[in-house]
Amino acid sequence: MQNVVMYATGYCPYCQRAEMLLQQRGVENIEKIRIDVDRTKRDEMIERTGRRTVPQIYIGDTHVGGSDDLAALDRAGKLLPLLNGEA
């Protein structure tokens, strides 16, 4: 299973929803980078993704985007192959 990294805050319902979907698809470990705890990580996220909102999710080296992007990927049947390194 690919490594999953998620830029998040502690109070974000979209982050929680994304985490629940990932767990439902078998992800046991999500590396959370809390941009509300370390402000330099917010700048890192913006530079890396070009986006200002959380969550911002990486599966392996692939930037998936946010919660809605993750859900759309799942609906298209592309999330599990990406998680399994098949995409």
N, C-alpha and C positions, 0 to 999 in steps of 0.2 A: 504494500500500500504506500502511495506517495505521501511525502511530508506535507502537512497542511499548516499554513501560517495565516493568521487572521489579525489584522489591525482592528482594535475594538476599544470601546469604553465600558465602564462597569454598569452603566445605566441605559444601555442601548437595546430596545426590544428587537430590532432587526438583527443585531449581533446574536442575541439569544435564539432567534428563529433559525438563523444560519447554522449555529452550533447544533441545534436539535436535528436539523436535516442531515448534517454531516454525520452525527452520531447514529441516526437511523440507517445510514448507508454504510455503517461499519467502521467509521473513523473513531479510533480510541484515544488518540492524542492530537490535540490542536495546540500549536504554539501561538499563544495569544500575546500580542504586543499592545499593551495598554497605552494609548496616546493621551489619556487623561491623567495618568500617573507620571509619565515622562514626556514633557512637552517637546523635547527634541525628536521624539519618535513620530509626532504629528508632522513635523517638517520632512522627516524621512519618508513617511507615507505619501505625502503630497508630491515629493520629488520622484518617488519610485512609481507611483500610479497615475499621477496627473489629476487625482480626485481628492476632494476634501471631506467626503462623508465616510462614515463607518457603517458596516464593516467593509474592509477591503480584503479579499481572500486570494491567497495563492495556493495552488495545488501543484506541488513540485515547482517547476519554473514558470508555470502558466498563471498569469493574472486572470482570475475568473471575474472579478468585479465585486459587486455588493450582493446583498441578500436576494434581491429580485433576479439578478443575473444568475446566481447559484440555482435558484428554483427553476428558472427557465432552462438551464442546462440539464437539470434533473428531468424535467418534463420532456425534453427532447431525447432522453435516453443516453445522454453523453456524459453524465456525471460519474457513473460507476466505471466506465472505461478509463476516464481520466484519472480517477482515484487509483485504479489498478495499473496505471502506467501503460495502458493500451492505446492511448490517443496520441 
